[in-house]
Amino acid sequence: MTLAEHPTTAPPLATYGAVLGSRHVVRLLGGTLIGRLPNSMVPVGLVLWITGDGGSLAFAGTLAALYGLASGLSQPVKGRLMDRYGQTRVSTPAVLLNASCLAALPLIRAGGHPAAVTAVVGLAGLVTPPLEAGLRALWPTVLPDFGRRRVVQALDTGSQGLLYIAGPLLASWLATTHGPDTALAATAALGLAGTTIVLTSAPSQTWRPAAGVTETGRLMSAGLVLLLTALAGTGFAFGAMNVWAAGMAATHGRAMLCGLLPAVFSTGSFLGSLIYARRAWPGTTKSQLITTSALFLLGWAPLLAQPDPRTALVLAAIPGLFFTLIITNGFHTVDVLASASRTTEGYSWLILSVGTGQAAGTALAATLAAHPDVLAALPAGGAAIALTILILARRKLGPGRRLGRHRRPRQQGHPRRTPSPARWRAAGTHSLLLASTSCERALRALAGHARGNRRRRRRASLDHPAARLRCRVNDSAICGRLGNATGRPSPDVSHLLQRDVPDNDSDLVTQLWLCS
């Protein structure tokens, strides 16, 4: 059963204790969060590592952007390889190469050749293990019940915002206390440890993409492209918010706002995931996606008035409440639009679209930083673009009506199996039998129609009253009562003559007299 077509009022309410107490859930969720900490630690660690050795801030920022860009652009390729070869054979070499590159940076030295440093950082980004997309693919096998899976997916999405609070703080603390080289080494160790925890679990080792499905056609459909474009607009709003926070800090002379506003937004995102997972909400996932996008846009409206810092800290949590819900329902919609054998690749494209939109929002907001009014409107503009695309594409985002009670849904994690060759042969034989039976019935109907025509033609010759009378007179039962000694027709024949014979039919009267 596809997630996007689940009526969200149907599943039973699942508690956090029941979900986290399920087997493998805590290990997979915790291992993925630890393994993804380098995604938020590496940019800060690279900046501190380069600038601490006397390098330029521009070069440090370029390296940080290169790492994030390479990691995002390679996500679909790694997702497709994972769909084809499994998680262990893809993530194991990826995490080993990633950790080796990060650990090798202190050996190269920040003052070393810039080309060598750039190449190592770029390679480290390209081989970042695809833990987020892989975890999304594991949940249907770990938690077959949709109610519990819905809770853990919301928690998974909401906790990702906390990574971008804890990661930079941890990297800054390690660089300040133990040096930038130690921060990079610790980042590599955390990524290796978290990925190992996930890959050594039984669900990851036994996971295979949709058994029996061998679809190799195009992944992208019109609905999926529109969904990814809309979520890029959501990411645009998130990226512009970071620059808007820096602008607020510069305007009011409070440097702490640069970190506090994104932290409040991420906290609101985590609280939104807790509220969303706490109960079942009405409507299908498609309707929830559009509704939460509309609420996300409305959440940015109060910030257009350029409030004071204290008010801004409170209001920044409002759009954050709905950010997680948009991403969660976006993942659910991918389950409908992507084929069962390429779901991990579909998740990877979603991650790439959000990241690309975030980078575009940050870049555009940076160029407009001198205009505070425009800067405050950019997050709302990204949210408005996302909502507009979703509304226009609502017919292509999957079926929008709930499942009827007479329609039996397919369980998520148990896709339709490809019939075996014996089943195909049996189905073909059955089809041939049906076709031959239908042809036989059609031939019989035609033969019966021909016989009926002949009968109707015989009857048509008797339609004239005189012809009917001639037939009736020749009947043995009537002729037996005809003829008497007087030489006149019997009363029966006289009756027939009076009723059925026209007055001017002399030939028929003569025949009747002869018969009598």
TORRO-52034 format. One record per residue: x, y, z of N, C-alpha, C in turn. Coordinates in steps of 0.1 Angstrom, whole numbers, plus 5000, padded with zeros to 4 digits. Layout:
XYZXYZXYZ...
***
This chain:
500849885000500050005000500950125000500750224991501550334990501250435001502250505005502150595017501250715013501450765001500750884998499250864996498750734995497350714994496750655007497550645017497050605030496050705035494850675039494050765047494650775061495150895064495850915077495050895089493750885088492950855099492750705102493250625093493050475094493950405104495250445103496150365112495950385126496150285135496050305149497150405154496850475165497750565171498950485177500150525173501350465178502150565187502550515199503250595208504750605205505450705211506850705209507550595215507050555227507650435234507550305226506350285220506250165212507050165199507250285193508050295181509550285184510050355194511450345198511750215204510750145210511050015216511049905205510649935193510749825183512149795179512349675175513649625172514349695161515549735163516449795153516249945152515150005157514750145154515750235161516050215173517050305180518450295174518850175171520150165165520250225151519250215143519250275129519150425130518250475139518050615140519250685146519850625156521050685163522250675154522450555148523650545139523550645127522350665121522250755110522550895115522050935126522351075131523851095134524450995140525951005142526651015129526350925120527050915107526751045098525751115101525451235093525951365100526551355112527151475118528151535110529051465102530051525094529451625084528251605079527651695069527551835075527351855088527251985094528552025100529451935103530751965110531851995100531851935088532951955078533052105074531952165070532052305065532652395076532252385088532852465099534252425102534552295102535852255104536852295094536452295081537252345070537552495071536552575075536852715076537852745087537652675099538552695110539952645107539952535099541252475096542152555086541452615076542152705067542552835073541552905080541853035086542853025097542852915105543752895116545152885112545452845099546852835094547152955085546353065086546653185078546053185065545253095061544653095048543553195047543053225035542053325032540653265035539753355040538353305042537653275030537953335019537353305006537653165001538953125003539352984999538652885008538552915021537852835031536352815027535752925024534352915020534152845007535052854998534952774986535052624988535952584997536152445001534852395007534252475016533052425023531952415013531752505004530752494994530952374984532252354981532552234972532152104979532452094992532151964999530651944998529852045002528352035002527852004988528352074978527852064964528151924959529451874961529751734956528951634963528751654976527851554983526451554978525851664975524551664970524351614956525251654947525151614933525351464931526151404940526351254939525351174945524351234952523351154959522551064950521951114938521151024930521950904924523250924921524050814916524250714926524550754939524750654949523450584953522350664952521050594955520750494944521050514932520750414921521650294923522850314927523750204929523350124941522750184951522250114963521050034959520150084951519050014946519449884938520549894932520949784923521849684931522749724940523649634946523549624961522549694967522349684981523149794989522849805002523449915009524949885013525249765017526549735022527649755011527349714999528349714988528549864983527649954987527850094982528350174994527750165005528150255016529450225023529850095023531150055029532350125022532550105009533650175003533550325004532250385003532050525004532550585017532150525028532550575041534050565044534650455039536050435040536850545033536450575020537150675013536850815019535650845024535350965030536150995042536250895051537050905063538450925060538950845050540450855047540750995041539851055033540151185028540151295039539151285048539151385059540351365069540751245071541851225080543151265073543251265060544451295052544651445052543651525054543751675053544751725062544751685075545851745084547251705080547451595073548751555068549151635056548151685048548551775037548851915041548251955052548452085058547652185051547052285058546252385052547052475043548352495046549152575038549752505026549352375024549852305013549352354999549552264989549152314976547652324975547052434971545652444970544952344962545552304951544952204942544752074949545752034956545751904963544651904974544552014981543552034992542152034985541952104974540652104967540251974962541251894956540951764951540451664962541151674974540851584985539451614990539151744992537851784997536751744988536951774975535951734965535751584965536751504966536551354966535851314979536151374990535451345002533951375001533651484994532151514993531551414983532251374973531651284963531251144969532051104979531950964985531250974998530551075001529751085014528750965014528650885024527750775024526250825024525450765016524050805015523150755026523450795038522750735050521250775050520950895047519550945048518650865039519050865026518150785017518150635020519250585025519250445028518350415040518350505050517450485061515950485057515650575048514250585044513850455037514750395030514450265023514350155033514950165045514850055054513550055062512950165064511850175074510650075070510250065058509149965055509449825059510749785059511049645063511149635079511649745085511749745099510449765106509549845101508249875107507249865096506649735095505649715084504349795088504049825100502849895104503050045100502050095093502150225088502050325099501250305110501250395121502550425127503250315130504650325136505650385126505550345114506450405104506250555102505050595103504750735102505350815113505350765125505950825137507450835135508150725132509550725131510050815120509350815109509750905098509651055101508651085109508551225113509651255123509951165132511151185141512451195134512551115124513851115116514051245109512951305103513051425096513251545106512551545117512651645126514051655133514651535136515951535143517051585134516851585121517851635112518151785114517151855118517452005121518352015132518251925142519151935154520651905150520851835139522251805135522951935131522152035125522752155121522852255132522452215144522752295156523852235164523852105166524852035173526152025166526051995152527351975144528252095145527752215141528752335141529252365155528352345165528852375179529952275183529752145179530752045183532052075175531952105162533152135155533952255160533152355164533852475169534452445183533852375191534452335204535652255203535652155194536852075192537952155186537652245176538752325170539352425180538452475189538952575198539752505210539252395214539952325225541152245221540952165211542052065207542752095194542252195187542852235174542052185162542152255150541452225138541752085133542952035134543351905130542551795137542451815150541651725158540151725155539651845152538251855148537951775135538951785125538751705113538851555115539851515123539951375126538751315134538251395143537051355150535851345141535751435132534651435122534751305114535951265109536051145102535651025110536051025123535750915131534250895134533551015136532151005138531450955126531750995114531150945102531350795100532650745103532950605102532150525112532050575125531350505135529850495133529250605129527850605126527450515115528250515104527950435092528150285095529150255104529350115108528150065116527650145125526450105133525350065124525050145113523950115104524249995096525449985090525649885080525849745087526149735099526249605106524949555112523849635110522549595115521949495105521149405110520549305102519649365091518849465093517949515082518849575071519949635074520749695063521449585055521949475062522649375055521749285046520449275050519549185043518649265033518749395034517849475025518149455010517149445002517249444988516049524982516249584971515149664965514149564960512849604963511649534958511949404951511849294958512149164952511249134940511849094929511149054917510749164908511149294912510849404903512149434895511949444882513149464874512949584865512349684870512049804862513349884859513549914847514749994844514450114835513150154835512750264827513150394833512550504828512750634833512150644847512950714856512550734870511650864870512050964862511451094863510151094855509051134862507751154856507451304858506351344852505951494853505651524867504951434874504651464888505851464897506851374895508051374903508851504901508951544888509751664885509151784892507751794891507151914898507251904913507151784918507351774933508751824937509751774930511151814933511351964931510752024921510852164919510252244930509052194935508352264946509252254959509852134961510652124974511952204972512452224960513552314959513152454963511952494961511452624966511452624981511052514987511052505002512452525007513452455001514852465004515352605002514852674992515252814989514852895001513652875007513252955018514152935030514552805032515452775043516852835042517352835029518652895027518653045028517653105024517553255025517353295040516753205048516553235062517853255069518853175065520153185072520853325070520753375057521253505054520453615060519153595061518253695067518653705082518953595089519353595103520653675104521653655095522853735096522553885094521553915085521254055083520554115095519754035102519154085114520254115125521254025126522354045135523054175132523354195119524054315115523254445118521954435115521054555117520854595131520754495140520554525154521754515163522854485156524154485164524254375174523554265171523654145180524054025173525353985174525953885166525253745169524753735181524153605185522953565177522253665171521053635163521453555151522653565146523053485134522953335137523153295149523053155152521753115159521153215166519953185174518753165165518653255155517453245147517353105139518453065133518352925127518152815137518752835150518552735160517052735164516352845165514952845169514152785158514452815145513752755134513952595134515152545137515352405137514652345150514552415161513852365172512352355169511852455162510452455158510152335149511152305140511052195131510952065139511752045149511751925157510351915165509952025170508652025178507451995168507552045156506552015146506451865143507651795142507651655140507051575151507251625163506651555175505151575175504751695172503251715172502651635160503251635149502651555137502651405140503651355146503651215149502851165161502351265169501651235181500251185178499651225166498251185163498151165148497051105144496751085130495951205125496351265114495751385109494851345097493751415095492851385084493451415070492851345060493251375046494351285042494551285028495651205023496951285024498051215021499351275022499451395012498851385000498951494990498251614996497151595002496451715007497151775019497851685027498651735038499851815033500451765022501551835016501251975012500051995005499652125001499252215013498552155023498152235035499352285043500352195045501452235053502352335045502352335032503052435024502352565025501052565026500352695028500652755041500652665052500952715065502352765066503252695059504652735059504752875053504052905043504053045037503453145047502353105053501753205063502653225075503453125078504453145089505453255087505853275074506753375071506153515070504853525070504253665068504553755079504553715092504853815103506253865102507153795096508553835096508853945085507853965076507954065066507954205072507454215084507354345090508554395098509654315096510954345103510754365118510354265125510154285140511454295147511354335160512454345168513054215171514354205176514954075178514153975187513654015198512853925207511653865199510953955193509753905185510153815174511253845167511753765156512153625161512753615173513053485179511853395181510753455185509553385187508853345174508853435165508153415152508953315143510253305145511053215136510653075138510053035149509752895152508452855144507652955140506352925133506552855120507352915111507552835098508352705100509152705111509852585114508952465117507852495123506852395127506452305115506352375103505752305092506852265082508152295084509152255075509352105075509352045087509551905087508351835081507151885082505951815077505951815062506551925056506651935041507551825036508751815043509751715038509251575040508651555052508051415055507051375044506051465041505051425031505651425017506751495015507451485002508051345000508651295011509151155010508051055008506951075014505850985012505250994998505251114992504851124978505751054968507051054972508050994963507650844962507150784973506850644973505850614963504950704959503950684949504450704935505250814934505650854920506850774915507650724924508850644920508550494919509150424910508950284909509550214922508950094925509350024937510749984937511449964926512849924925513750034926513350164926514150274926513850384936513250334947512850434957514050504964515150434966516350504972516850614963516850594950517250694940516250814940514950784942513950884943514150974955514450904967514750984979516051064977516951014970518251094968517951214959517151204949516751324942516051424950515251384959514551474968515551554977516451474983517551534991518351634983518651604970519351694962518551814958517351804956516451924952516352024964516251964976516152054988517452124990518552044989519852104991520252214980519852184967520052274957519252404959518052394963517252514966517852594978518352524988518952584999520152664995521052604986522152674981521752794973520752784964520352894956519753004965519052974975518453074984519553154991520653074996521753145003522453234993522753184981523453274971522753394968521453384964520653504960520453594972520253544984520153634996521453704999522553644996523853704999524053824989523553814977523753924967522754044971521754014978520754114982520754154996521954125003522054155017521954305020522254385011522154535013520754585013519754505010518354545010517654465020517454515032516854435043515354405040514654485034513254455031513154335021513954345010513954235001514454105007515454115016516054005022514953935031514154005038513153945046512053885038511853925025510753875017511253745010512553715009512953605001512453465007512553445020511953315024510453295021509753405022508253395019508153375004509053434996508953414981509253264977510253204984510453064981509252974985508653004996507552925001506352944992506153074986505053094977505253014964506453014959506752934947506452794949506852734960506652594963505152564964504352654970502952624972502252634958502652734950502052754937502252624928503452574928503752454920502952334925502852314938502052204943500652214940500052334940498652344937498352314922499252364914499052344899499352194896500152134903500551994900499751894908498751934915498051834925497551714918497151724905496551614898497651514894498851554894499951464890500751414901500351444913501051394925500551264931499851194923499251064927497751084930497050964932495650974934495351044947494251124946493951214957492751164966492051064962490951014970491350904979490650884990490950774999490550644993491150544998490850404993489450364997488650314988487350264992487350145000486250105006486349985015486349865007485949864994485949744985487249734978488149834980489449824973490549774983491149664980492049614990493449674987494049744996495349804993496449704994497549754988498849674988499649725000500149625008500949665019502249725015502649835022503949895019505049795024506049785015507149695018506849555012505649535007505349405000504849444986505749474977505249524963504749404955504049444945503449344936504649264930504449134931505549044926505349014911506449004904506348964890506048824889504948784881504548644880505648564874505748434879506748344874506348294860507348234852507048194839505848094838505748004848504647914848503247984849503248094857502048174858501748244845502748294838502548354825501948254816502548134815501948034806500547994809500247984822498847954826497948064822498348184824497548304821497348304806498348274798498248274783497248164779497348044785496447934781495047974785494848034796493448074800492948174791493748264786493248374777492848304763493648204759493348144746492048064747491847994759490547924761489348024761489548134767488448234767488148284753489248314746489048354732488348254723488748124724488148024716486648004720486348014733484948004738484148114732484748234732484048354727483748344712484748294705484548274690483448164688483448054696482447954694481048004696480948084707479648144710479248244699480148314693479848414682479348334670480048224667479648144655478248084657478048034669476647984672475548084671475948204676474948314675474648344660475748344652475548374638474648264631474948134634474248024629472748034633472548064646471148084650470448194643471248304641470648414634470248374620471048294613470748254599469448164599469448064609468247984609466948064612467148164621465948254624465548334611466448374603466148444591465348354581465748224580465048134571463648104577463548094590462148074595461248194593461948314594461148434592460748454578461548404569461148414554460048314552460048194558458948104556457648164562457848224573456648284579456148404571457048474565456648594558455748554546455948434540455148394529453748354533453548334546452148304552451548424558452148534557451548654563450148694557449948674544448748714537447548624543446348684545445248604551444848484542444948504529444548384521445548274522446848304523447948204524447748134537447448204548447248134561446048044560444948084553443748004552444047884544444847894533445147784525445947674533446847724542447547624550446647564560445747634565444847574575443847484569443447504557442547414550443147284547444447294543445147174540445547084552445347144564445747064576444846944577445346834581444546714581443446724591443646794601442546794611441346864606441646974598440447044592439846974581440746924572440146854560439346724564439646674576438846554580437446594583437246724587435846764590435146824578435846834567435246894555434446784547433846824537433246734527432046664534430846684528429646614532428846574519427746514521426946454510426246564502426146684508425446794501426246854490427546834490428446904480428647044484428347094496428647224500429647224511430347334512431347334523430647314537431447244545430947224559430847364566430147364577430147494585431447544589432447454591433747494595434347574584434247524572434847594560434047724557432747724559432047844557432447954567432747904579433248004589434548054585435447974580436748014576436648114564435748084555435548174543435048304548434148304557433548434561434648524569435548454576436448524585437748564578438348474570439648494565439848524550438848484542438948494528438448624522439148694515438648814509437548784499436648874496435548854488435948834473437048884469437448884455438448774452438748674462439648574460438948444455438548444442437748334437438548204436439848214433440748094432440748024445440848094456440948024468439547954472438448024468437147964470437047834462437447834450437347714442438147604448439447634453440247534459439547474471438847554479438247504491437047414487436347444476435247364472435747224467436847234460437447104455437947024467438547084477438947014489437846944496436747024496435546964503434946854495
***
